[in-house]
Amino acid sequence: MPALTPNALEAWENRERRMVLTTTDADGTPNAIWILCAEFSGDDKLVIANNAMSKTLENIKRGGKASLLFIAPEREAYQIKGTIEHHPNGPVYDELKSWLSPNYSGKSAVLLHIEEVFYGAEQVV
C-alpha cells in the first residue's frame, strides 16, 4: 500500500478541520458526509470515527470503496481513495479511542486503506 508524499502529509497536518467522506450504495448512488475525526494508522491507512453515520455505515458494511476529501492550507483539495472497513471493536477501535476526544461518541471505527491520492486532478500516489 502507498504512503503519502511529504507534501500531502504536510497538507494533512495543516488541513481544515472538516473533511468529506464519500461512499456508494449497492446501486452506485453516492453518499457524502462531513467528518471531523480522522488520524493516520501507519503510512497507508486512516482511522475515522463513526460519530453519527447511518447511510454511510450501511455502505461501508456492504464493502466497496470510499474517498476522503480534505482541504490543504493553500485552499486546494486532496482526495484519498481506497477500500473501507467497519470496526465496531478490536484493535482498530481501541486505536481510535486512544486519540478521540471524549466530546465525540466514537460508536465505532472505520478504516480507509489508502490506494490512491490526488491533489486536485493530479494523482500523487
MMTF fields as JSON, N, C-alpha, C and O atoms, coordinates in Angstrom:
{
  "mmtfVersion": "1.0.0",
  "mmtfProducer": "UNKNOWN",
  "numBonds": 499,
  "numAtoms": 500,
  "numGroups": 125,
  "numChains": 1,
  "numModels": 1,
  "chainsPerModel": [1],
  "groupsPerChain": [125],
  "chainIdList": ["A"],
  "bondAtomList": [4, 2, 8, 6, 12, 10, 16, 14, 20, 18, 24, 22, 28, 26, 32, 30, 36, 34, 40, 38, 44, 42, 48, 46, 52, 50, 56, 54, 60, 58, 64, 62, 68, 66, 72, 70, 76, 74, 80, 78, 84, 82, 88, 86, 92, 90, 96, 94, 100, 98, 104, 102, 108, 106, 112, 110, 116, 114, 120, 118, 124, 122, 128, 126, 132, 130, 136, 134, 140, 138, 144, 142, 148, 146, 152, 150, 156, 154, 160, 158, 164, 162, 168, 166, 172, 170, 176, 174, 180, 178, 184, 182, 188, 186, 192, 190, 196, 194, 200, 198, 204, 202, 208, 206, 212, 210, 216, 214, 220, 218, 224, 222, 228, 226, 232, 230, 236, 234, 240, 238, 244, 242, 248, 246, 252, 250, 256, 254, 260, 258, 264, 262, 268, 266, 272, 270, 276, 274, 280, 278, 284, 282, 288, 286, 292, 290, 296, 294, 300, 298, 304, 302, 308, 306, 312, 310, 316, 314, 320, 318, 324, 322, 328, 326, 332, 330, 336, 334, 340, 338, 344, 342, 348, 346, 352, 350, 356, 354, 360, 358, 364, 362, 368, 366, 372, 370, 376, 374, 380, 378, 384, 382, 388, 386, 392, 390, 396, 394, 400, 398, 404, 402, 408, 406, 412, 410, 416, 414, 420, 418, 424, 422, 428, 426, 432, 430, 436, 434, 440, 438, 444, 442, 448, 446, 452, 450, 456, 454, 460, 458, 464, 462, 468, 466, 472, 470, 476, 474, 480, 478, 484, 482, 488, 486, 492, 490, 496, 494],
  "bondOrderList": [1, 1, 1, 1, 1, 1, 1, 1, 1, 1, 1, 1, 1, 1, 1, 1, 1, 1, 1, 1, 1, 1, 1, 1, 1, 1, 1, 1, 1, 1, 1, 1, 1, 1, 1, 1, 1, 1, 1, 1, 1, 1, 1, 1, 1, 1, 1, 1, 1, 1, 1, 1, 1, 1, 1, 1, 1, 1, 1, 1, 1, 1, 1, 1, 1, 1, 1, 1, 1, 1, 1, 1, 1, 1, 1, 1, 1, 1, 1, 1, 1, 1, 1, 1, 1, 1, 1, 1, 1, 1, 1, 1, 1, 1, 1, 1, 1, 1, 1, 1, 1, 1, 1, 1, 1, 1, 1, 1, 1, 1, 1, 1, 1, 1, 1, 1, 1, 1, 1, 1, 1, 1, 1, 1],
  "groupList": [{"groupName": "MET", "atomNameList": ["N", "CA", "C", "O"], "elementList": ["N", "C", "C", "O"], "formalChargeList": [0, 0, 0, 0], "bondAtomList": [1, 0, 2, 1, 3, 2], "bondOrderList": [1, 1, 2], "singleLetterCode": "M", "chemCompType": "L-PEPTIDE LINKING"}, {"groupName": "PRO", "atomNameList": ["N", "CA", "C", "O"], "elementList": ["N", "C", "C", "O"], "formalChargeList": [0, 0, 0, 0], "bondAtomList": [1, 0, 2, 1, 3, 2], "bondOrderList": [1, 1, 2], "singleLetterCode": "P", "chemCompType": "L-PEPTIDE LINKING"}, {"groupName": "ALA", "atomNameList": ["N", "CA", "C", "O"], "elementList": ["N", "C", "C", "O"], "formalChargeList": [0, 0, 0, 0], "bondAtomList": [1, 0, 2, 1, 3, 2], "bondOrderList": [1, 1, 2], "singleLetterCode": "A", "chemCompType": "L-PEPTIDE LINKING"}, {"groupName": "LEU", "atomNameList": ["N", "CA", "C", "O"], "elementList": ["N", "C", "C", "O"], "formalChargeList": [0, 0, 0, 0], "bondAtomList": [1, 0, 2, 1, 3, 2], "bondOrderList": [1, 1, 2], "singleLetterCode": "L", "chemCompType": "L-PEPTIDE LINKING"}, {"groupName": "THR", "atomNameList": ["N", "CA", "C", "O"], "elementList": ["N", "C", "C", "O"], "formalChargeList": [0, 0, 0, 0], "bondAtomList": [1, 0, 2, 1, 3, 2], "bondOrderList": [1, 1, 2], "singleLetterCode": "T", "chemCompType": "L-PEPTIDE LINKING"}, {"groupName": "ASN", "atomNameList": ["N", "CA", "C", "O"], "elementList": ["N", "C", "C", "O"], "formalChargeList": [0, 0, 0, 0], "bondAtomList": [1, 0, 2, 1, 3, 2], "bondOrderList": [1, 1, 2], "singleLetterCode": "N", "chemCompType": "L-PEPTIDE LINKING"}, {"groupName": "GLU", "atomNameList": ["N", "CA", "C", "O"], "elementList": ["N", "C", "C", "O"], "formalChargeList": [0, 0, 0, 0], "bondAtomList": [1, 0, 2, 1, 3, 2], "bondOrderList": [1, 1, 2], "singleLetterCode": "E", "chemCompType": "L-PEPTIDE LINKING"}, {"groupName": "TRP", "atomNameList": ["N", "CA", "C", "O"], "elementList": ["N", "C", "C", "O"], "formalChargeList": [0, 0, 0, 0], "bondAtomList": [1, 0, 2, 1, 3, 2], "bondOrderList": [1, 1, 2], "singleLetterCode": "W", "chemCompType": "L-PEPTIDE LINKING"}, {"groupName": "ARG", "atomNameList": ["N", "CA", "C", "O"], "elementList": ["N", "C", "C", "O"], "formalChargeList": [0, 0, 0, 0], "bondAtomList": [1, 0, 2, 1, 3, 2], "bondOrderList": [1, 1, 2], "singleLetterCode": "R", "chemCompType": "L-PEPTIDE LINKING"}, {"groupName": "VAL", "atomNameList": ["N", "CA", "C", "O"], "elementList": ["N", "C", "C", "O"], "formalChargeList": [0, 0, 0, 0], "bondAtomList": [1, 0, 2, 1, 3, 2], "bondOrderList": [1, 1, 2], "singleLetterCode": "V", "chemCompType": "L-PEPTIDE LINKING"}, {"groupName": "ASP", "atomNameList": ["N", "CA", "C", "O"], "elementList": ["N", "C", "C", "O"], "formalChargeList": [0, 0, 0, 0], "bondAtomList": [1, 0, 2, 1, 3, 2], "bondOrderList": [1, 1, 2], "singleLetterCode": "D", "chemCompType": "L-PEPTIDE LINKING"}, {"groupName": "GLY", "atomNameList": ["N", "CA", "C", "O"], "elementList": ["N", "C", "C", "O"], "formalChargeList": [0, 0, 0, 0], "bondAtomList": [1, 0, 2, 1, 3, 2], "bondOrderList": [1, 1, 2], "singleLetterCode": "G", "chemCompType": "PEPTIDE LINKING"}, {"groupName": "ILE", "atomNameList": ["N", "CA", "C", "O"], "elementList": ["N", "C", "C", "O"], "formalChargeList": [0, 0, 0, 0], "bondAtomList": [1, 0, 2, 1, 3, 2], "bondOrderList": [1, 1, 2], "singleLetterCode": "I", "chemCompType": "L-PEPTIDE LINKING"}, {"groupName": "CYS", "atomNameList": ["N", "CA", "C", "O"], "elementList": ["N", "C", "C", "O"], "formalChargeList": [0, 0, 0, 0], "bondAtomList": [1, 0, 2, 1, 3, 2], "bondOrderList": [1, 1, 2], "singleLetterCode": "C", "chemCompType": "L-PEPTIDE LINKING"}, {"groupName": "PHE", "atomNameList": ["N", "CA", "C", "O"], "elementList": ["N", "C", "C", "O"], "formalChargeList": [0, 0, 0, 0], "bondAtomList": [1, 0, 2, 1, 3, 2], "bondOrderList": [1, 1, 2], "singleLetterCode": "F", "chemCompType": "L-PEPTIDE LINKING"}, {"groupName": "SER", "atomNameList": ["N", "CA", "C", "O"], "elementList": ["N", "C", "C", "O"], "formalChargeList": [0, 0, 0, 0], "bondAtomList": [1, 0, 2, 1, 3, 2], "bondOrderList": [1, 1, 2], "singleLetterCode": "S", "chemCompType": "L-PEPTIDE LINKING"}, {"groupName": "LYS", "atomNameList": ["N", "CA", "C", "O"], "elementList": ["N", "C", "C", "O"], "formalChargeList": [0, 0, 0, 0], "bondAtomList": [1, 0, 2, 1, 3, 2], "bondOrderList": [1, 1, 2], "singleLetterCode": "K", "chemCompType": "L-PEPTIDE LINKING"}, {"groupName": "TYR", "atomNameList": ["N", "CA", "C", "O"], "elementList": ["N", "C", "C", "O"], "formalChargeList": [0, 0, 0, 0], "bondAtomList": [1, 0, 2, 1, 3, 2], "bondOrderList": [1, 1, 2], "singleLetterCode": "Y", "chemCompType": "L-PEPTIDE LINKING"}, {"groupName": "GLN", "atomNameList": ["N", "CA", "C", "O"], "elementList": ["N", "C", "C", "O"], "formalChargeList": [0, 0, 0, 0], "bondAtomList": [1, 0, 2, 1, 3, 2], "bondOrderList": [1, 1, 2], "singleLetterCode": "Q", "chemCompType": "L-PEPTIDE LINKING"}, {"groupName": "HIS", "atomNameList": ["N", "CA", "C", "O"], "elementList": ["N", "C", "C", "O"], "formalChargeList": [0, 0, 0, 0], "bondAtomList": [1, 0, 2, 1, 3, 2], "bondOrderList": [1, 1, 2], "singleLetterCode": "H", "chemCompType": "L-PEPTIDE LINKING"}],
  "groupTypeList": [0, 1, 2, 3, 4, 1, 5, 2, 3, 6, 2, 7, 6, 5, 8, 6, 8, 8, 0, 9, 3, 4, 4, 4, 10, 2, 10, 11, 4, 1, 5, 2, 12, 7, 12, 3, 13, 2, 6, 14, 15, 11, 10, 10, 16, 3, 9, 12, 2, 5, 5, 2, 0, 15, 16, 4, 3, 6, 5, 12, 16, 8, 11, 11, 16, 2, 15, 3, 3, 14, 12, 2, 1, 6, 8, 6, 2, 17, 18, 12, 16, 11, 4, 12, 6, 19, 19, 1, 5, 11, 1, 9, 17, 10, 6, 3, 16, 15, 7, 3, 15, 1, 5, 17, 15, 11, 16, 15, 2, 9, 3, 3, 19, 12, 6, 6, 9, 14, 17, 11, 2, 6, 18, 9, 9],
  "groupIdList": [1, 2, 3, 4, 5, 6, 7, 8, 9, 10, 11, 12, 13, 14, 15, 16, 17, 18, 19, 20, 21, 22, 23, 24, 25, 26, 27, 28, 29, 30, 31, 32, 33, 34, 35, 36, 37, 38, 39, 40, 41, 42, 43, 44, 45, 46, 47, 48, 49, 50, 51, 52, 53, 54, 55, 56, 57, 58, 59, 60, 61, 62, 63, 64, 65, 66, 67, 68, 69, 70, 71, 72, 73, 74, 75, 76, 77, 78, 79, 80, 81, 82, 83, 84, 85, 86, 87, 88, 89, 90, 91, 92, 93, 94, 95, 96, 97, 98, 99, 100, 101, 102, 103, 104, 105, 106, 107, 108, 109, 110, 111, 112, 113, 114, 115, 116, 117, 118, 119, 120, 121, 122, 123, 124, 125],
  "secStructList": [7, 7, 7, 7, 7, 2, 2, 2, 2, 2, 2, 2, 2, 6, 7, 7, 1, 7, 3, 3, 3, 3, 3, 3, 7, 6, 6, 7, 7, 3, 3, 3, 3, 3, 3, 7, 7, 3, 3, 3, 7, 6, 6, 1, 3, 3, 3, 3, 3, 3, 1, 1, 7, 1, 2, 2, 2, 2, 2, 2, 2, 2, 7, 7, 3, 3, 3, 3, 3, 3, 3, 7, 6, 6, 1, 7, 3, 3, 3, 3, 3, 3, 3, 3, 3, 3, 3, 1, 1, 1, 2, 2, 2, 2, 2, 2, 2, 2, 2, 1, 7, 6, 6, 1, 7, 7, 7, 3, 3, 3, 3, 3, 3, 3, 3, 3, 3, 3, 3, 6, 6, 3, 3, 7, 7],
  "xCoordList": [0.831, 0.0, 0.881, 1.969, 0.419, 1.249, 1.262, 0.31, 2.366, 2.476, 2.22, 2.433, 1.773, 1.548, 2.881, 3.898, 2.85, 4.031, 4.283, 3.37, 5.511, 5.78, 4.851, 4.406, 4.553, 3.645, 2.241, 1.598, 1.762, 0.431, 0.382, -0.61, 1.447, 1.499, 1.498, 0.816, 2.258, 2.278, 0.903, 0.44, 0.246, -1.102, -2.069, -2.923, -1.935, -2.791, -2.618, -3.598, -1.384, -1.111, -1.693, -1.979, -1.872, -2.353, -3.714, -4.1, -4.43, -5.711, -6.792, -6.679, -7.844, -9.046, -9.664, -9.522, -10.339, -10.839, -11.897, -11.847, -12.844, -13.915, -13.425, -12.726, -13.812, -13.481, -14.759, -15.759, -14.715, -15.882, -15.525, -14.537, -16.339, -16.202, -17.344, -18.512, -16.994, -17.991, -17.923, -16.846, -19.088, -19.239, -20.354, -21.022, -20.547, -21.656, -22.465, -21.949, -23.748, -24.592, -24.498, -23.717, -25.29, -25.23, -25.563, -25.113, -26.343, -26.711, -25.722, -25.884, -24.695, -23.71, -24.081, -23.405, -25.154, -25.557, -24.611, -24.45, -23.976, -23.033, -23.731, -24.863, -23.028, -23.464, -22.243, -21.201, -22.37, -21.254, -21.643, -22.764, -20.697, -20.927, -19.716, -18.598, -19.956, -18.867, -18.292, -19.032, -16.979, -16.346, -15.324, -14.812, -15.043, -14.083, -12.922, -11.832, -13.136, -12.184, -11.563, -12.208, -10.308, -9.578, -8.096, -7.601, -7.398, -5.953, -5.321, -5.963, -4.061, -3.333, -3.023, -2.775, -3.043, -2.599, -1.507, -1.797, -0.276, 0.829, 0.859, 0.297, 1.513, 1.652, 0.53, 0.401, -0.289, -1.192, -2.647, -3.437, -3.015, -4.4, -4.826, -4.006, -6.112, -6.718, -7.799, -8.62, -7.799, -8.866, -9.809, -9.38, -11.095, -12.114, -13.155, -13.59, -13.552, -14.552, -15.959, -16.341, -16.72, -18.148, -18.838, -19.084, -19.15, -19.836, -21.336, -22.105, -21.768, -23.199, -23.501, -24.394, -22.787, -23.004, -24.251, -24.537, -24.987, -26.149, -26.031, -25.607, -26.412, -26.297, -24.845, -24.569, -23.937, -22.51, -22.09, -21.385, -22.507, -22.143, -22.73, -22.069, -23.967, -24.555, -23.699, -23.445, -23.254, -22.416, -21.076, -20.588, -20.487, -19.201, -19.339, -18.504, -20.387, -20.6, -20.823, -20.514, -21.351, -21.588, -20.277, -20.216, -19.239, -17.949, -17.825, -18.772, -16.699, -16.514, -15.455, -14.582, -15.559, -14.544, -15.136, -16.351, -14.221, -14.615, -13.571, -12.474, -13.924, -12.943, -13.1, -14.198, -11.962, -11.927, -11.309, -10.19, -12.024, -11.55, -11.194, -11.998, -9.976, -9.607, -8.99, -8.434, -9.098, -8.631, -7.296, -7.163, -6.306, -4.968, -4.939, -5.854, -3.888, -3.81, -3.903, -4.43, -3.404, -3.461, -4.827, -4.996, -5.803, -7.199, -7.356, -8.314, -6.426, -6.519, -6.956, -6.73, -7.579, -8.123, -7.212, -6.625, -7.114, -6.519, -7.657, -8.58, -7.598, -8.59, -7.862, -7.009, -8.223, -7.648, -8.712, -9.843, -8.349, -9.31, -8.81, -7.607, -9.741, -9.371, -10.542, -11.683, -10.24, -11.27, -11.483, -10.598, -12.67, -13.022, -13.707, -14.467, -13.423, -13.955, -14.532, -14.124, -15.477, -16.084, -15.463, -15.285, -15.132, -14.552, -15.298, -14.939, -16.34, -17.1, -16.372, -16.767, -15.306, -14.499, -13.145, -12.909, -12.261, -10.967, -9.872, -10.07, -8.723, -7.549, -7.751, -7.262, -8.454, -8.67, -9.556, -9.291, -10.606, -11.476, -10.706, -10.878, -9.87, -9.051, -8.114, -7.915, -7.535, -6.658, -7.437, -6.952, -8.643, -9.498, -9.745, -9.587, -10.127, -10.456, -9.233, -9.385, -8.017, -6.809, -6.56, -5.908, -7.059, -6.84, -8.116, -8.042, -9.278, -10.533, -10.91, -10.873, -11.271, -11.726, -12.979, -13.84, -13.091, -14.313, -15.557, -16.672, -15.381, -16.519, -17.266, -18.378, -16.658, -17.274, -17.615, -16.928, -18.688, -19.176, -18.286, -18.13, -17.703, -16.855, -17.553, -17.037, -18.726, -19.509, -18.758, -18.895, -17.966, -17.133, -16.076, -16.071, -15.182, -14.133, -14.319, -14.805, -13.932, -13.838, -12.397, -11.734, -11.937, -10.545, -10.492, -11.005, -9.864, -9.702, -8.293, -7.309, -8.2, -6.921, -6.564, -7.264, -5.499, -5.125, -4.615, -3.675, -5.256, -4.839, -4.398, -3.503, -5.021, -4.692, -4.842, -5.664, -4.021, -4.134, -4.045, -3.166, -4.97, -4.988, -4.836, -5.362, -4.114, -4.012, -4.658, -4.055, -5.886, -6.654, -6.893, -7.374, -6.566, -6.751, -5.516, -5.557, -4.414, -3.165, -3.037, -3.147, -2.808, -2.584, -1.162, -0.204, -1.022, 0.3, 0.739, 1.907, -0.166, 0.162, -0.644, -0.545],
  "yCoordList": [-1.183, 0.0, 1.254, 1.247, 2.322, 3.52, 4.386, 4.415, 5.082, 6.102, 7.456, 7.616, 8.415, 9.748, 10.442, 10.151, 11.344, 12.145, 13.126, 13.423, 13.631, 14.633, 15.848, 16.364, 16.313, 17.455, 17.126, 17.954, 15.916, 15.514, 15.381, 15.754, 14.853, 14.741, 16.113, 16.322, 17.046, 18.408, 19.054, 19.722, 18.85, 19.382, 18.772, 19.472, 17.454, 16.784, 17.413, 17.673, 17.653, 18.224, 19.627, 20.059, 20.339, 21.721, 21.893, 23.009, 20.81, 20.822, 21.567, 21.822, 21.902, 22.402, 21.256, 20.093, 21.58, 20.549, 19.651, 18.431, 20.244, 19.462, 18.798, 19.402, 17.531, 16.758, 16.095, 16.033, 15.604, 14.944, 13.493, 13.208, 12.58, 11.152, 10.739, 10.997, 10.093, 9.676, 8.167, 7.595, 7.538, 6.109, 5.962, 6.937, 4.749, 4.499, 3.306, 2.415, 3.311, 2.181, 1.105, 1.23, 0.059, -1.079, -0.682, -1.333, 0.376, 0.848, 1.868, 2.339, 2.213, 3.205, 4.633, 5.564, 4.827, 6.176, 6.685, 6.031, 7.853, 8.352, 8.924, 9.404, 8.859, 9.465, 10.152, 9.523, 11.432, 12.2, 12.773, 13.245, 12.724, 13.268, 14.08, 13.864, 15.017, 15.73, 14.834, 14.161, 14.825, 14.178, 15.144, 16.027, 14.958, 15.799, 14.994, 15.535, 13.728, 12.938, 11.828, 10.818, 12.019, 11.004, 11.164, 12.28, 10.049, 10.05, 8.928, 7.918, 9.113, 8.063, 6.899, 7.077, 5.71, 4.491, 3.926, 3.258, 4.181, 3.826, 4.747, 5.842, 4.301, 5.121, 4.943, 5.738, 3.909, 3.544, 3.374, 2.825, 3.838, 3.692, 4.926, 5.595, 5.212, 6.259, 5.631, 4.853, 5.966, 5.562, 6.751, 7.865, 6.509, 7.552, 7.193, 6.045, 8.174, 7.938, 7.925, 8.82, 6.9, 6.863, 7.512, 6.864, 8.794, 9.501, 9.57, 9.677, 9.513, 9.584, 9.082, 9.613, 8.083, 7.573, 6.7, 5.948, 6.81, 5.959, 5.318, 4.168, 6.07, 5.527, 5.18, 4.162, 6.017, 5.765, 4.446, 3.662, 4.19, 2.939, 1.736, 0.704, 1.857, 0.775, 0.494, -0.662, 1.564, 1.4, 0.752, -0.1, 1.148, 0.591, -0.898, -1.701, -1.259, -2.668, -3.536, -4.727, -2.96, -3.682, -3.953, -4.827, -3.213, -3.349, -2.307, -1.574, -2.25, -1.299, -0.265, -0.469, 0.839, 1.877, 3.162, 3.346, 4.052, 5.35, 6.378, 6.033, 7.635, 8.7, 9.7, 9.954, 10.254, 11.277, 12.512, 12.461, 13.624, 14.883, 15.816, 16.036, 16.369, 17.379, 18.573, 18.455, 19.737, 20.987, 21.36, 21.456, 21.567, 21.958, 23.465, 24.193, 23.927, 25.348, 26.308, 27.412, 25.909, 26.793, 26.747, 27.257, 26.122, 26.022, 25.093, 25.215, 24.169, 23.134, 21.845, 21.652, 20.968, 19.735, 18.546, 18.402, 17.703, 16.373, 15.376, 15.577, 14.308, 13.25, 11.919, 11.549, 11.219, 9.908, 8.868, 8.961, 7.872, 6.848, 5.468, 5.208, 4.584, 3.214, 2.41, 2.871, 1.202, 0.35, 0.759, 1.33, 0.459, 0.899, -0.243, -1.017, -0.332, -1.404, -0.817, 0.253, -1.532, -1.158, -1.979, -3.189, -1.326, -1.993, -1.532, -0.517, -2.282, -1.894, -2.187, -1.696, -2.991, -3.299, -3.82, -3.893, -4.179, -4.725, -3.673, -2.543, -4.028, -3.15, -1.809, -0.786, -1.791, -0.525, 0.392, 1.59, -0.166, 0.621, 1.116, 2.263, 0.275, 0.681, 1.818, 2.749, 1.741, 2.813, 4.125, 5.175, 4.063, 5.241, 5.854, 7.061, 5.032, 5.54, 6.139, 6.954, 5.738, 6.266, 7.734, 8.443, 8.203, 9.601, 10.425, 11.65, 9.79, 10.511, 11.315, 10.798, 12.573, 13.427, 12.836, 12.31, 12.917, 12.421, 13.229, 12.843, 14.338, 15.133, 14.432, 14.83, 13.39, 12.66, 11.244, 10.658, 10.708, 9.41, 8.246, 7.296, 8.292, 7.198, 5.849, 4.929, 5.734, 4.498, 3.304, 2.184, 3.546, 2.513, 3.218, 4.443, 2.424, 2.966, 2.445, 1.333, 3.254, 2.782, 2.984, 3.947, 2.061, 2.051, 2.19, 1.341, 3.27, 3.522, 3.108, 3.695, 2.089, 1.614, 2.484, 2.455, 3.239, 4.183, 3.434, 2.644, 3.699, 3.108, 4.165, 3.922, 5.34, 6.441, 7.752, 7.877, 8.738, 10.088, 11.065, 10.958, 12.021, 13.051, 14.418, 14.664, 15.299, 16.713, 17.456, 17.605, 17.923, 18.435, 17.283, 16.226, 17.47, 16.416, 15.537, 14.545, 15.893, 15.176, 14.019, 14.228, 12.82, 11.685, 11.758, 11.78, 11.796, 11.916, 10.619, 10.482, 9.681, 8.358, 7.336, 6.14],
  "zCoordList": [0.0, 0.0, 0.0, 0.576, -0.639, -0.777, 0.476, 1.255, 0.639, 1.677, 1.026, -0.176, 1.798, 1.264, 0.979, 1.608, 0.038, -0.276, 0.869, 1.64, 0.986, 2.029, 1.93, 2.955, 0.707, 0.552, 1.045, 1.691, 0.741, 1.187, 2.706, 3.332, 3.298, 4.764, 5.426, 6.429, 4.866, 5.41, 5.287, 6.212, 4.134, 3.949, 4.961, 5.505, 5.216, 6.199, 7.581, 8.278, 7.965, 9.297, 9.446, 10.563, 8.342, 8.383, 7.713, 7.365, 7.536, 6.823, 7.599, 8.798, 6.857, 7.511, 8.293, 7.917, 9.366, 10.268, 9.617, 9.768, 8.902, 8.273, 7.0, 6.185, 6.851, 5.659, 5.158, 5.873, 3.928, 3.335, 3.046, 2.37, 3.567, 3.298, 2.376, 2.665, 1.262, 0.289, 0.089, -0.079, 0.11, -0.175, -1.209, -1.553, -1.698, -2.615, -2.125, -1.451, -2.481, -2.118, -3.197, -4.14, -3.056, -3.984, -5.419, -6.362, -5.589, -6.927, -7.482, -8.607, -6.697, -7.135, -6.801, -7.239, -6.026, -5.634, -4.554, -3.523, -4.77, -3.776, -2.549, -2.618, -1.432, -0.18, 0.423, 0.607, 0.729, 1.278, 2.633, 2.826, 3.569, 4.911, 5.362, 4.893, 6.281, 6.943, 8.021, 8.739, 8.135, 9.276, 9.863, 9.175, 11.136, 11.84, 12.407, 12.595, 12.68, 13.464, 12.627, 12.344, 12.234, 11.463, 11.755, 11.912, 11.826, 12.06, 11.258, 10.969, 10.901, 10.2, 11.125, 12.317, 10.554, 11.223, 10.336, 9.344, 10.676, 9.8, 8.596, 8.627, 7.539, 6.337, 5.335, 4.403, 5.51, 4.429, 4.825, 4.057, 6.02, 6.475, 7.261, 7.889, 7.215, 8.03, 8.895, 8.407, 10.172, 11.079, 11.21, 11.511, 10.983, 11.002, 12.049, 12.132, 12.846, 13.89, 13.305, 12.551, 13.662, 13.38, 14.564, 15.581, 14.43, 15.497, 15.256, 16.211, 14.004, 13.698, 12.295, 11.634, 11.831, 10.473, 10.421, 11.353, 9.32, 9.098, 7.717, 7.601, 6.651, 5.291, 4.969, 4.334, 5.402, 5.154, 5.773, 5.138, 6.993, 7.667, 6.932, 6.811, 6.44, 5.646, 4.411, 4.074, 3.736, 2.545, 2.893, 2.151, 4.007, 4.427, 4.728, 4.311, 5.447, 5.8, 4.567, 4.586, 3.506, 2.259, 1.529, 0.664, 1.871, 1.19, 0.099, -0.187, -0.485, -1.57, -1.251, -0.407, -1.947, -1.862, -1.324, -1.268, -0.927, -0.391, -0.789, -1.229, -0.631, -0.814, 0.326, 0.821, 0.719, 1.761, 1.148, 0.638, 1.193, 0.643, 1.788, 2.694, 1.743, 2.726, 2.028, 0.937, 2.678, 2.096, 2.729, 3.949, 1.85, 2.266, 2.571, 2.188, 3.26, 3.621, 2.431, 2.575, 1.269, 0.108, -0.582, -1.69, 0.101, -0.35, -1.539, -2.301, -1.703, -2.721, -2.048, -0.854, -2.813, -2.248, -2.505, -3.577, -1.492, -1.616, -1.494, -0.705, -2.266, -2.182, -2.02, -2.827, -0.959, -0.663, -0.992, -0.516, -1.812, -2.234, -1.84, -1.846, -1.497, -1.186, -0.67, -0.667, -0.235, 0.361, 1.802, 2.44, 2.306, 3.66, 4.408, 3.826, 5.704, 6.559, 7.839, 8.291, 8.408, 9.693, 10.817, 10.678, 11.929, 13.098, 14.358, 14.955, 14.762, 15.958, 17.266, 18.323, 17.195, 18.376, 17.882, 16.676, 18.811, 18.432, 18.358, 18.805, 17.799, 17.803, 17.095, 17.576, 15.97, 15.262, 16.096, 16.2, 16.688, 17.559, 18.783, 19.195, 19.36, 20.514, 20.139, 20.919, 18.934, 18.461, 18.355, 18.777, 17.791, 17.682, 19.055, 19.237, 20.009, 21.344, 22.049, 22.959, 21.635, 22.279, 21.922, 22.689, 20.782, 20.4, 20.271, 20.184, 20.255, 20.055, 21.296, 22.412, 21.098, 22.19, 22.827, 22.121, 24.159, 24.817, 24.432, 24.784, 23.719, 23.25, 22.111, 21.762, 21.531, 20.424, 20.873, 21.71, 20.3, 20.769, 20.351, 21.119, 19.169, 18.71, 18.826, 19.462, 18.209, 18.3, 17.73, 18.222, 16.695, 16.086, 15.252, 15.134, 14.677, 13.819, 12.41, 12.205, 11.445, 10.065, 9.623, 10.009, 8.814, 8.391, 6.873, 6.143, 6.406, 4.986, 4.573, 5.024, 3.709, 3.182, 1.971, 0.958, 2.072, 1.018, -0.211, -0.131, -1.346, -2.617, -3.616, -4.426, -3.563, -4.464, -3.711, -2.803, -4.111, -3.555, -4.718, -5.573, -4.735, -5.763, -5.114, -4.028, -5.786, -5.415, -6.57, -7.632, -6.365, -7.477, -8.449, -8.041, -9.723, -10.719, -10.886, -11.613, -10.216, -10.384, -9.39, -8.181, -9.881, -8.991, -8.459, -9.233, -7.113, -6.496, -5.81, -5.449, -5.629, -5.081, -5.847, -5.573]
}
